[in-house]
Amino acid sequence: MCSMFSASSSRTLKPLSSLAAGTRGMVHHIAARGADRAERLMALGVTAGAPIQVLQTFPGVVFLCDQTELAVERAVADAILIEPAEE
């Protein structure tokens, strides 16, 4: 299986790559094409329910996931679906 899913939500999910710097939210699931990419992200702590905060969006996407700062290519960020926090 290439994706991880958490409990369903009535809120809108957005790819990490579409969020502005400063946005906070929660990882909903990883929709990676390859199992290797999903497993690598999970090993780094990017799992369903993990809190995130976007730190930078260009040239790559830099975000804080739980207590780990990560930088990923835009294609990887496209596969990480986030439930943005209410503001």
ABEGO torsion letter per residue (X at the ends): XABBBBBBBABBBBBAAABBBGBBBBBABBABABAAAAAAAAAAGBBBGBBBBBABAOABBBBBBEABBBBBBAAAAAABBBBBBBX
